[in-house]
Amino acid sequence: MNPVQKPKTAGELLAKALEVKALVEYQAGATVSREIISRKTGTVTVFAFDEGQGLSEHTAPFDALVHVIDGEAEITISGRAHQLREGQMIIMPANDPHALKAVKKFKMMLVMIRS
């Protein structure tokens, strides 16, 4: 598979080396997401945010790991802003309010563990 091709179904992702950045594409003025793994025990989702896009403040009942795979984002956890760029990650604790905004367009992988 050419590394820039985006597999269309979850089955096409199994047991293959994948270019994470190629799993989701940027769209002007939008946030795009693609769920990679979905189980009762957790999910893995890849997001692409155009510059200025984001997620408003909310809470989640489980810890969540955000790994920035392209670009730059500001992630606010319990009122404290964190600047992250490609290659960095942060863990958002369960039940702490958090939000994120694309400082520049960015892609991230979100890992939620429910158990």
N, CA, C and O atoms as a Tinker XYZ file with bonds, in Angstrom:
   460  protein
     1  N      0.848000   -1.177000    0.000000    73     2
     2  CA     0.000000    0.000000    0.000000    64     1     3
     3  C      0.889000    1.234000    0.000000    63     2     4     5
     4  O      1.834000    1.311000    0.785000    81     3
     5  N      0.609000    2.176000   -0.846000    73     3     6
     6  CA     1.303000    3.457000   -0.879000    64     5     7
     7  C      1.031000    4.182000    0.437000    63     6     8     9
     8  O     -0.126000    4.242000    0.854000    81     7
     9  N      2.056000    4.743000    1.119000    73     7    10
    10  CA     1.833000    5.353000    2.429000    64     9    11
    11  C      0.880000    6.530000    2.430000    63    10    12    13
    12  O      0.377000    6.900000    3.491000    81    11
    13  N      0.609000    7.140000    1.270000    73    11    14
    14  CA    -0.333000    8.253000    1.256000    64    13    15
    15  C     -1.769000    7.794000    1.026000    63    14    16    17
    16  O     -2.694000    8.599000    1.138000    81    15
    17  N     -1.973000    6.529000    0.711000    73    15    18
    18  CA    -3.332000    6.022000    0.567000    64    17    19
    19  C     -3.976000    5.898000    1.933000    63    18    20    21
    20  O     -3.318000    5.539000    2.910000    81    19
    21  N     -5.263000    6.195000    1.999000    73    19    22
    22  CA    -5.998000    6.086000    3.243000    64    21    23
    23  C     -6.890000    4.852000    3.179000    63    22    24    25
    24  O     -7.824000    4.817000    2.378000    81    23
    25  N     -6.624000    3.829000    4.010000    73    23    26
    26  CA    -7.504000    2.660000    4.020000    64    25    27
    27  C     -8.936000    3.084000    4.318000    63    26    28    29
    28  O     -9.168000    3.977000    5.134000    81    27
    29  N     -9.888000    2.447000    3.661000    73    27    30
    30  CA   -11.279000    2.869000    3.771000    64    29    31
    31  C    -12.049000    2.203000    4.907000    63    30    32    33
    32  O    -13.019000    2.774000    5.405000    81    31
    33  N    -11.642000    1.019000    5.321000    73    31    34
    34  CA   -12.366000    0.324000    6.375000    64    33    35
    35  C    -11.413000   -0.091000    7.485000    63    34    36    37
    36  O    -10.204000   -0.203000    7.277000    81    35
    37  N    -11.975000   -0.318000    8.665000    73    35    38
    38  CA   -11.153000   -0.731000    9.809000    64    37    39
    39  C    -10.404000   -2.020000    9.514000    63    38    40    41
    40  O     -9.270000   -2.187000    9.963000    81    39
    41  N    -11.007000   -2.927000    8.775000    73    39    42
    42  CA   -10.351000   -4.178000    8.434000    64    41    43
    43  C     -9.088000   -3.973000    7.614000    63    42    44    45
    44  O     -8.147000   -4.762000    7.705000    81    43
    45  N     -9.065000   -2.918000    6.815000    73    43    46
    46  CA    -7.887000   -2.612000    6.011000    64    45    47
    47  C     -6.734000   -2.084000    6.853000    63    46    48    49
    48  O     -5.615000   -1.970000    6.354000    81    47
    49  N     -6.981000   -1.761000    8.118000    73    47    50
    50  CA    -5.952000   -1.225000    9.000000    64    49    51
    51  C     -5.200000   -2.323000    9.743000    63    50    52    53
    52  O     -4.088000   -2.095000   10.219000    81    51
    53  N     -5.786000   -3.501000    9.850000    73    51    54
    54  CA    -5.230000   -4.554000   10.680000    64    53    55
    55  C     -3.940000   -5.130000   10.129000    63    54    56    57
    56  O     -3.828000   -5.398000    8.932000    81    55
    57  N     -2.963000   -5.321000   11.015000    73    55    58
    58  CA    -1.692000   -5.989000   10.714000    64    57    59
    59  C     -0.965000   -5.384000    9.525000    63    58    60    61
    60  O     -0.406000   -6.105000    8.699000    81    59
    61  N     -0.975000   -4.036000    9.437000    73    59    62
    62  CA    -0.282000   -3.336000    8.366000    64    61    63
    63  C      0.435000   -2.129000    8.948000    63    62    64    65
    64  O     -0.062000   -1.489000    9.874000    81    63
    65  N      1.599000   -1.824000    8.404000    73    63    66
    66  CA     2.291000   -0.590000    8.769000    64    65    67
    67  C      1.550000    0.566000    8.099000    63    66    68    69
    68  O      1.299000    0.536000    6.894000    81    67
    69  N      1.203000    1.578000    8.886000    73    67    70
    70  CA     0.408000    2.689000    8.372000    64    69    71
    71  C      1.084000    4.025000    8.655000    63    70    72    73
    72  O      1.771000    4.176000    9.665000    81    71
    73  N      0.890000    4.977000    7.778000    73    71    74
    74  CA     1.331000    6.346000    7.986000    64    73    75
    75  C      0.185000    7.050000    8.725000    63    74    76    77
    76  O     -0.850000    7.343000    8.126000    81    75
    77  N      0.365000    7.321000   10.015000    73    75    78
    78  CA    -0.714000    7.861000   10.851000    64    77    79
    79  C     -1.258000    9.168000   10.276000    63    78    80    81
    80  O     -2.471000    9.375000   10.245000    81    79
    81  N     -0.373000   10.040000    9.826000    73    79    82
    82  CA    -0.821000   11.328000    9.283000    64    81    83
    83  C     -1.752000   11.167000    8.087000    63    82    84    85
    84  O     -2.583000   12.039000    7.831000    81    83
    85  N     -1.626000   10.070000    7.358000    73    83    86
    86  CA    -2.429000    9.864000    6.156000    64    85    87
    87  C     -3.806000    9.272000    6.450000    63    86    88    89
    88  O     -4.616000    9.122000    5.535000    81    87
    89  N     -4.081000    8.940000    7.686000    73    87    90
    90  CA    -5.364000    8.305000    8.019000    64    89    91
    91  C     -6.539000    9.287000    8.017000    63    90    92    93
    92  O     -7.697000    8.875000    7.944000    81    91
    93  N     -6.238000   10.579000    8.095000    73    91    94
    94  CA    -7.285000   11.598000    8.075000    64    93    95
    95  C     -6.711000   12.827000    7.380000    63    94    96    97
    96  O     -5.531000   13.141000    7.533000    81    95
    97  N     -7.556000   13.523000    6.615000    73    95    98
    98  CA    -7.108000   14.681000    5.838000    64    97    99
    99  C     -7.713000   15.971000    6.394000    63    98   100   101
   100  O     -8.799000   15.962000    6.972000    81    99
   101  N     -7.005000   17.057000    6.211000    73    99   102
   102  CA    -7.517000   18.375000    6.597000    64   101   103
   103  C     -8.646000   18.784000    5.658000    63   102   104   105
   104  O     -8.644000   18.447000    4.474000    81   103
   105  N     -9.622000   19.529000    6.220000    73   103   106
   106  CA   -10.672000   20.156000    5.428000    64   105   107
   107  C    -10.783000   21.597000    5.897000    63   106   108   109
   108  O    -10.803000   21.865000    7.098000    81   107
   109  N    -10.856000   22.516000    4.959000    73   107   110
   110  CA   -10.912000   23.943000    5.277000    64   109   111
   111  C    -12.087000   24.247000    6.198000    63   110   112   113
   112  O    -13.223000   23.861000    5.925000    81   111
   113  N    -11.793000   24.952000    7.303000    73   111   114
   114  CA   -12.828000   25.397000    8.230000    64   113   115
   115  C    -13.517000   24.290000    9.004000    63   114   116   117
   116  O    -14.620000   24.490000    9.514000    81   115
   117  N    -12.890000   23.124000    9.101000    73   115   118
   118  CA   -13.585000   21.987000    9.707000    64   117   119
   119  C    -12.666000   21.153000   10.596000    63   118   120   121
   120  O    -11.442000   21.283000   10.576000    81   119
   121  N    -13.313000   20.295000   11.371000    73   119   122
   122  CA   -12.650000   19.266000   12.154000    64   121   123
   123  C    -13.096000   17.927000   11.581000    63   122   124   125
   124  O    -14.290000   17.685000   11.404000    81   123
   125  N    -12.136000   17.066000   11.296000    73   123   126
   126  CA   -12.427000   15.756000   10.721000    64   125   127
   127  C    -11.923000   14.695000   11.695000    63   126   128   129
   128  O    -10.845000   14.841000   12.270000    81   127
   129  N    -12.701000   13.628000   11.881000    73   127   130
   130  CA   -12.250000   12.556000   12.771000    64   129   131
   131  C    -12.461000   11.200000   12.101000    63   130   132   133
   132  O    -13.319000   11.027000   11.236000    81   131
   133  N    -11.639000   10.252000   12.542000    73   131   134
   134  CA   -11.760000    8.879000   12.055000    64   133   135
   135  C    -11.437000    7.929000   13.195000    63   134   136   137
   136  O    -10.317000    7.918000   13.706000    81   135
   137  N    -12.418000    7.133000   13.593000    73   135   138
   138  CA   -12.218000    6.153000   14.647000    64   137   139
   139  C    -11.435000    4.974000   14.067000    63   138   140   141
   140  O    -11.819000    4.393000   13.052000    81   139
   141  N    -10.331000    4.637000   14.733000    73   139   142
   142  CA    -9.443000    3.572000   14.259000    64   141   143
   143  C     -9.729000    2.265000   14.989000    63   142   144   145
   144  O     -9.748000    1.190000   14.389000    81   143
   145  N     -9.953000    2.378000   16.301000    73   143   146
   146  CA   -10.300000    1.218000   17.128000    64   145   147
   147  C    -11.463000    1.614000   18.021000    63   146   148   149
   148  O    -11.462000    2.698000   18.605000    81   147
   149  N    -12.443000    0.749000   18.127000    73   147   150
   150  CA   -13.582000    0.986000   19.016000    64   149   151
   151  C    -13.917000   -0.313000   19.740000    63   150   152   153
   152  O    -14.378000   -1.284000   19.139000    81   151
   153  N    -13.675000   -0.302000   21.033000    73   151   154
   154  CA   -13.965000   -1.463000   21.876000    64   153   155
   155  C    -14.652000   -0.974000   23.149000    63   154   156   157
   156  O    -14.637000    0.218000   23.455000    81   155
   157  N    -15.255000   -1.909000   23.887000    73   155   158
   158  CA   -15.867000   -1.527000   25.169000    64   157   159
   159  C    -14.832000   -0.939000   26.117000    63   158   160   161
   160  O    -15.164000   -0.099000   26.953000    81   159
   161  N    -13.598000   -1.368000   25.995000    73   159   162
   162  CA   -12.541000   -0.926000   26.913000    64   161   163
   163  C    -11.844000    0.357000   26.469000    63   162   164   165
   164  O    -11.056000    0.917000   27.231000    81   163
   165  N    -12.116000    0.832000   25.261000    73   163   166
   166  CA   -11.504000    2.082000   24.837000    64   165   167
   167  C    -11.576000    2.315000   23.345000    63   166   168   169
   168  O    -12.021000    1.458000   22.581000    81   167
   169  N    -11.121000    3.509000   22.940000    73   167   170
   170  CA   -11.130000    3.887000   21.534000    64   169   171
   171  C     -9.819000    4.577000   21.162000    63   170   172   173
   172  O     -9.119000    5.131000   22.009000    81   171
   173  N     -9.519000    4.521000   19.879000    73   171   174
   174  CA    -8.423000    5.296000   19.298000    64   173   175
   175  C     -9.030000    6.031000   18.108000    63   174   176   177
   176  O     -9.617000    5.415000   17.219000    81   175
   177  N     -8.883000    7.359000   18.102000    73   175   178
   178  CA    -9.457000    8.191000   17.053000    64   177   179
   179  C     -8.391000    9.166000   16.562000    63   178   180   181
   180  O     -7.637000    9.724000   17.359000    81   179
   181  N     -8.335000    9.364000   15.250000    73   179   182
   182  CA    -7.424000   10.333000   14.660000    64   181   183
   183  C     -8.260000   11.523000   14.202000    63   182   184   185
   184  O     -9.312000   11.360000   13.585000    81   183
   185  N     -7.772000   12.728000   14.517000    73   183   186
   186  CA    -8.470000   13.976000   14.189000    64   185   187
   187  C     -7.582000   14.859000   13.332000    63   186   188   189
   188  O     -6.357000   14.804000   13.436000    81   187
   189  N     -8.203000   15.678000   12.480000    73   187   190
   190  CA    -7.524000   16.754000   11.752000    64   189   191
   191  C     -8.323000   18.030000   11.989000    63   190   192   193
   192  O     -9.519000   18.076000   11.702000    81   191
   193  N     -7.673000   19.060000   12.510000    73   191   194
   194  CA    -8.306000   20.338000   12.810000    64   193   195
   195  C     -7.712000   21.416000   11.915000    63   194   196   197
   196  O     -6.492000   21.568000   11.860000    81   195
   197  N     -8.548000   22.161000   11.218000    73   195   198
   198  CA    -8.053000   23.309000   10.482000    64   197   199
   199  C     -7.677000   24.394000   11.493000    63   198   200   201
   200  O     -8.180000   24.395000   12.616000    81   199
   201  N     -6.803000   25.308000   11.103000    73   199   202
   202  CA    -6.378000   26.387000   11.997000    64   201   203
   203  C     -7.592000   27.110000   12.568000    63   202   204   205
   204  O     -8.520000   27.463000   11.839000    81   203
   205  N     -7.572000   27.325000   13.886000    73   203   206
   206  CA    -8.663000   28.012000   14.574000    64   205   207
   207  C     -9.793000   27.103000   15.031000    63   206   208   209
   208  O    -10.620000   27.512000   15.846000    81   207
   209  N     -9.843000   25.884000   14.524000    73   207   210
   210  CA   -10.882000   24.939000   14.938000    64   209   211
   211  C    -10.495000   24.320000   16.277000    63   210   212   213
   212  O     -9.336000   24.389000   16.685000    81   211
   213  N    -11.462000   23.716000   16.958000    73   211   214
   214  CA   -11.147000   23.074000   18.221000    64   213   215
   215  C    -12.340000   22.372000   18.819000    63   214   216   217
   216  O    -13.363000   22.173000   18.165000    81   215
   217  N    -12.189000   22.003000   20.069000    73   215   218
   218  CA   -13.262000   21.388000   20.850000    64   217   219
   219  C    -13.466000   22.249000   22.083000    63   218   220   221
   220  O    -12.509000   22.570000   22.787000    81   219
   221  N    -14.712000   22.623000   22.347000    73   219   222
   222  CA   -15.001000   23.467000   23.502000    64   221   223
   223  C    -14.792000   22.679000   24.796000    63   222   224   225
   224  O    -14.697000   21.451000   24.785000    81   223
   225  N    -14.723000   23.402000   25.893000    73   223   226
   226  CA   -14.449000   22.769000   27.186000    64   225   227
   227  C    -15.509000   21.726000   27.519000    63   226   228   229
   228  O    -16.710000   21.953000   27.368000    81   227
   229  N    -15.028000   20.585000   27.975000    73   227   230
   230  CA   -15.905000   19.479000   28.366000    64   229   231
   231  C    -15.125000   18.583000   29.325000    63   230   232   233
   232  O    -13.942000   18.812000   29.576000    81   231
   233  N    -15.784000   17.575000   29.851000    73   231   234
   234  CA   -15.115000   16.586000   30.697000    64   233   235
   235  C    -15.395000   15.201000   30.121000    63   234   236   237
   236  O    -16.324000   15.005000   29.338000    81   235
   237  N    -14.568000   14.260000   30.529000    73   235   238
   238  CA   -14.751000   12.864000   30.142000    64   237   239
   239  C    -14.524000   12.014000   31.390000    63   238   240   241
   240  O    -13.687000   12.364000   32.222000    81   239
   241  N    -15.244000   10.916000   31.536000    73   239   242
   242  CA   -15.120000   10.094000   32.740000    64   241   243
   243  C    -13.881000    9.202000   32.758000    63   242   244   245
   244  O    -13.691000    8.434000   33.701000    81   243
   245  N    -13.033000    9.292000   31.725000    73   243   246
   246  CA   -11.842000    8.447000   31.628000    64   245   247
   247  C    -10.630000    9.292000   31.252000    63   246   248   249
   248  O    -10.767000   10.340000   30.621000    81   247
   249  N     -9.447000    8.832000   31.640000    73   247   250
   250  CA    -8.223000    9.484000   31.181000    64   249   251
   251  C     -8.174000    9.410000   29.658000    63   250   252   253
   252  O     -8.664000    8.454000   29.057000    81   251
   253  N     -7.579000   10.426000   29.044000    73   251   254
   254  CA    -7.428000   10.451000   27.592000    64   253   255
   255  C     -6.026000   10.925000   27.255000    63   254   256   257
   256  O     -5.539000   11.902000   27.824000    81   255
   257  N     -5.383000   10.233000   26.334000    73   255   258
   258  CA    -4.050000   10.604000   25.882000    64   257   259
   259  C     -4.171000   11.238000   24.501000    63   258   260   261
   260  O     -4.761000   10.661000   23.588000    81   259
   261  N     -3.604000   12.432000   24.365000    73   259   262
   262  CA    -3.561000   13.119000   23.079000    64   261   263
   263  C     -2.118000   13.121000   22.598000    63   262   264   265
   264  O     -1.222000   13.572000   23.312000    81   263
   265  N     -1.890000   12.612000   21.379000    73   263   266
   266  CA    -0.564000   12.620000   20.752000    64   265   267
   267  C     -0.679000   13.473000   19.492000    63   266   268   269
   268  O     -1.414000   13.123000   18.568000    81   267
   269  N      0.045000   14.590000   19.452000    73   267   270
   270  CA     0.021000   15.472000   18.291000    64   269   271
   271  C      0.907000   14.856000   17.209000    63   270   272   273
   272  O      2.093000   14.620000   17.435000    81   271
   273  N      0.335000   14.599000   16.042000    73   271   274
   274  CA     1.073000   13.941000   14.959000    64   273   275
   275  C      1.416000   14.908000   13.827000    63   274   276   277
   276  O      2.152000   14.551000   12.907000    81   275
   277  N      0.884000   16.135000   13.891000    73   275   278
   278  CA     1.210000   17.159000   12.903000    64   277   279
   279  C      0.722000   18.501000   13.423000    63   278   280   281
   280  O     -0.337000   18.573000   14.046000    81   279
   281  N      1.475000   19.558000   13.179000    73   279   282
   282  CA     1.020000   20.898000   13.507000    64   281   283
   283  C      1.206000   21.297000   14.955000    63   282   284   285
   284  O      2.109000   20.817000   15.641000    81   283
   285  N      0.321000   22.199000   15.416000    73   283   286
   286  CA     0.458000   22.779000   16.752000    64   285   287
   287  C     -0.913000   23.082000   17.343000    63   286   288   289
   288  O     -1.808000   23.573000   16.653000    81   287
   289  N     -1.064000   22.779000   18.640000    73   287   290
   290  CA    -2.341000   22.984000   19.318000    64   289   291
   291  C     -2.137000   23.556000   20.714000    63   290   292   293
   292  O     -1.080000   23.401000   21.325000    81   291
   293  N     -3.176000   24.217000   21.197000    73   291   294
   294  CA    -3.225000   24.628000   22.595000    64   293   295
   295  C     -4.273000   23.756000   23.271000    63   294   296   297
   296  O     -5.438000   23.742000   22.874000    81   295
   297  N     -3.844000   23.033000   24.293000    73   295   298
   298  CA    -4.757000   22.164000   25.039000    64   297   299
   299  C     -4.837000   22.706000   26.458000    63   298   300   301
   300  O     -3.828000   22.816000   27.154000    81   299
   301  N     -6.044000   23.041000   26.873000    73   299   302
   302  CA    -6.269000   23.609000   28.198000    64   301   303
   303  C     -6.886000   22.544000   29.091000    63   302   304   305
   304  O     -7.903000   21.942000   28.748000    81   303
   305  N     -6.260000   22.320000   30.241000    73   303   306
   306  CA    -6.752000   21.349000   31.216000    64   305   307
   307  C     -6.908000   22.063000   32.537000    63   306   308   309
   308  O     -5.941000   22.610000   33.067000    81   307
   309  N     -8.112000   22.066000   33.074000    73   307   310
   310  CA    -8.419000   22.729000   34.348000    64   309   311
   311  C     -7.889000   24.165000   34.373000    63   310   312   313
   312  O     -7.304000   24.607000   35.362000    81   311
   313  N     -8.105000   24.885000   33.263000    73   311   314
   314  CA    -7.736000   26.289000   33.183000    64   313   315
   315  C     -6.278000   26.562000   32.845000    63   314   316   317
   316  O     -5.909000   27.725000   32.679000    81   315
   317  N     -5.441000   25.551000   32.737000    73   315   318
   318  CA    -4.017000   25.739000   32.432000    64   317   319
   319  C     -3.745000   25.355000   30.973000    63   318   320   321
   320  O     -3.998000   24.223000   30.561000    81   319
   321  N     -3.224000   26.318000   30.198000    73   319   322
   322  CA    -2.968000   26.099000   28.777000    64   321   323
   323  C     -1.615000   25.428000   28.571000    63   322   324   325
   324  O     -0.630000   25.757000   29.232000    81   323
   325  N     -1.593000   24.479000   27.634000    73   323   326
   326  CA    -0.378000   23.751000   27.262000    64   325   327
   327  C     -0.215000   23.862000   25.750000    63   326   328   329
   328  O     -1.151000   23.573000   25.004000    81   327
   329  N      0.961000   24.275000   25.291000    73   327   330
   330  CA     1.261000   24.361000   23.865000    64   329   331
   331  C      1.931000   23.065000   23.435000    63   330   332   333
   332  O      2.987000   22.712000   23.961000    81   331
   333  N      1.338000   22.358000   22.497000    73   331   334
   334  CA     1.902000   21.103000   22.013000    64   333   335
   335  C      2.140000   21.187000   20.516000    63   334   336   337
   336  O      1.382000   21.824000   19.785000    81   335
   337  N      3.211000   20.531000   20.070000    73   335   338
   338  CA     3.519000   20.464000   18.639000    64   337   339
   339  C      3.814000   19.004000   18.272000    63   338   340   341
   340  O      3.851000   18.122000   19.129000    81   339
   341  N      4.016000   18.789000   17.003000    73   339   342
   342  CA     4.242000   17.445000   16.484000    64   341   343
   343  C      5.233000   16.663000   17.337000    63   342   344   345
   344  O      6.312000   17.147000   17.680000    81   343
   345  N      4.830000   15.432000   17.668000    73   343   346
   346  CA     5.681000   14.536000   18.442000    64   345   347
   347  C      5.438000   14.591000   19.937000    63   346   348   349
   348  O      5.934000   13.738000   20.673000    81   347
   349  N      4.682000   15.585000   20.404000    73   347   350
   350  CA     4.416000   15.695000   21.844000    64   349   351
   351  C      3.063000   15.082000   22.184000    63   350   352   353
   352  O      2.194000   14.928000   21.325000    81   351
   353  N      2.909000   14.738000   23.458000    73   351   354
   354  CA     1.646000   14.179000   23.930000    64   353   355
   355  C      1.334000   14.722000   25.313000    63   354   356   357
   356  O      2.206000   15.244000   26.006000    81   355
   357  N      0.068000   14.587000   25.701000    73   355   358
   358  CA    -0.373000   15.001000   27.030000    64   357   359
   359  C     -1.496000   14.070000   27.452000    63   358   360   361
   360  O     -2.269000   13.593000   26.622000    81   359
   361  N     -1.576000   13.817000   28.745000    73   359   362
   362  CA    -2.664000   12.999000   29.290000    64   361   363
   363  C     -3.652000   13.934000   29.977000    63   362   364   365
   364  O     -3.281000   14.706000   30.862000    81   363
   365  N     -4.897000   13.857000   29.566000    73   363   366
   366  CA    -5.970000   14.652000   30.173000    64   365   367
   367  C     -6.645000   13.771000   31.215000    63   366   368   369
   368  O     -7.255000   12.756000   30.876000    81   367
   369  N     -6.536000   14.162000   32.500000    73   367   370
   370  CA    -7.109000   13.319000   33.557000    64   369   371
   371  C     -8.638000   13.235000   33.495000    63   370   372   373
   372  O     -9.314000   14.187000   33.102000    81   371
   373  N     -9.149000   12.103000   33.882000    73   371   374
   374  CA   -10.596000   11.898000   33.951000    64   373   375
   375  C    -11.235000   12.987000   34.800000    63   374   376   377
   376  O    -10.699000   13.379000   35.837000    81   375
   377  N    -12.373000   13.465000   34.355000    73   375   378
   378  CA   -13.227000   14.421000   35.060000    64   377   379
   379  C    -12.663000   15.832000   35.181000    63   378   380   381
   380  O    -13.314000   16.691000   35.777000    81   379
   381  N    -11.471000   16.105000   34.635000    73   379   382
   382  CA   -10.939000   17.469000   34.611000    64   381   383
   383  C    -11.437000   18.151000   33.335000    63   382   384   385
   384  O    -11.363000   17.568000   32.253000    81   383
   385  N    -11.943000   19.386000   33.455000    73   383   386
   386  CA   -12.399000   20.075000   32.248000    64   385   387
   387  C    -11.221000   20.342000   31.308000    63   386   388   389
   388  O    -10.137000   20.725000   31.748000    81   387
   389  N    -11.447000   20.136000   30.020000    73   387   390
   390  CA   -10.392000   20.361000   29.041000    64   389   391
   391  C    -11.000000   20.847000   27.726000    63   390   392   393
   392  O    -12.169000   20.607000   27.426000    81   391
   393  N    -10.162000   21.539000   26.954000    73   391   394
   394  CA   -10.551000   22.060000   25.642000    64   393   395
   395  C     -9.304000   22.078000   24.778000    63   394   396   397
   396  O     -8.184000   22.003000   25.283000    81   395
   397  N     -9.507000   22.179000   23.472000    73   395   398
   398  CA    -8.341000   22.309000   22.609000    64   397   399
   399  C     -8.660000   23.189000   21.418000    63   398   400   401
   400  O     -9.806000   23.298000   20.981000    81   399
   401  N     -7.595000   23.824000   20.900000    73   399   402
   402  CA    -7.730000   24.715000   19.759000    64   401   403
   403  C     -6.494000   24.581000   18.879000    63   402   404   405
   404  O     -5.373000   24.474000   19.376000    81   403
   405  N     -6.711000   24.589000   17.573000    73   403   406
   406  CA    -5.609000   24.507000   16.609000    64   405   407
   407  C     -4.945000   25.875000   16.482000    63   406   408   409
   408  O     -5.528000   26.805000   15.925000    81   407
   409  N     -3.725000   25.994000   17.000000    73   407   410
   410  CA    -2.936000   27.217000   16.832000    64   409   411
   411  C     -2.552000   27.323000   15.358000    63   410   412   413
   412  O     -2.649000   28.391000   14.754000    81   411
   413  N     -2.120000   26.212000   14.795000    73   411   414
   414  CA    -1.927000   26.006000   13.362000    64   413   415
   415  C     -2.722000   24.746000   13.064000    63   414   416   417
   416  O     -3.058000   24.005000   13.988000    81   415
   417  N     -3.028000   24.486000   11.812000    73   415   418
   418  CA    -3.762000   23.248000   11.567000    64   417   419
   419  C     -2.952000   22.100000   12.161000    63   418   420   421
   420  O     -1.723000   22.084000   12.093000    81   419
   421  N     -3.672000   21.137000   12.747000    73   419   422
   422  CA    -2.961000   20.033000   13.389000    64   421   423
   423  C     -3.767000   18.755000   13.349000    63   422   424   425
   424  O     -4.988000   18.752000   13.192000    81   423
   425  N     -3.013000   17.646000   13.501000    73   423   426
   426  CA    -3.625000   16.325000   13.576000    64   425   427
   427  C     -3.211000   15.707000   14.906000    63   426   428   429
   428  O     -2.113000   15.943000   15.410000    81   427
   429  N     -4.117000   14.912000   15.458000    73   427   430
   430  CA    -3.817000   14.250000   16.722000    64   429   431
   431  C     -4.433000   12.867000   16.737000    63   430   432   433
   432  O     -5.388000   12.572000   16.018000    81   431
   433  N     -3.849000   12.023000   17.590000    73   431   434
   434  CA    -4.429000   10.720000   17.879000    64   433   435
   435  C     -4.914000   10.791000   19.327000    63   434   436   437
   436  O     -4.156000   11.150000   20.228000    81   435
   437  N     -6.170000   10.448000   19.534000    73   435   438
   438  CA    -6.780000   10.445000   20.857000    64   437   439
   439  C     -6.989000    8.998000   21.280000    63   438   440   441
   440  O     -7.645000    8.225000   20.583000    81   439
   441  N     -6.420000    8.638000   22.441000    73   439   442
   442  CA    -6.565000    7.286000   22.983000    64   441   443
   443  C     -7.340000    7.400000   24.278000    63   442   444   445
   444  O     -6.885000    8.045000   25.223000    81   443
   445  N     -8.512000    6.776000   24.330000    73   443   446
   446  CA    -9.340000    6.755000   25.537000    64   445   447
   447  C     -9.371000    5.331000   26.071000    63   446   448   449
   448  O     -9.727000    4.396000   25.354000    81   447
   449  N     -8.996000    5.174000   27.333000    73   447   450
   450  CA    -9.027000    3.870000   27.988000    64   449   451
   451  C    -10.147000    3.907000   29.028000    63   450   452   453
   452  O    -10.142000    4.747000   29.928000    81   451
   453  N    -11.092000    3.004000   28.898000    73   451   454
   454  CA   -12.268000    3.034000   29.767000    64   453   455
   455  C    -12.177000    2.113000   30.967000    63   454   456   457
   456  O    -13.055000    2.146000   31.830000    81   455
   457  N    -11.153000    1.301000   31.046000    73   455   458
   458  CA   -11.088000    0.382000   32.185000    64   457   459
   459  C     -9.707000    0.388000   32.794000    63   458   460
   460  O     -9.458000   -0.324000   33.767000    81   459
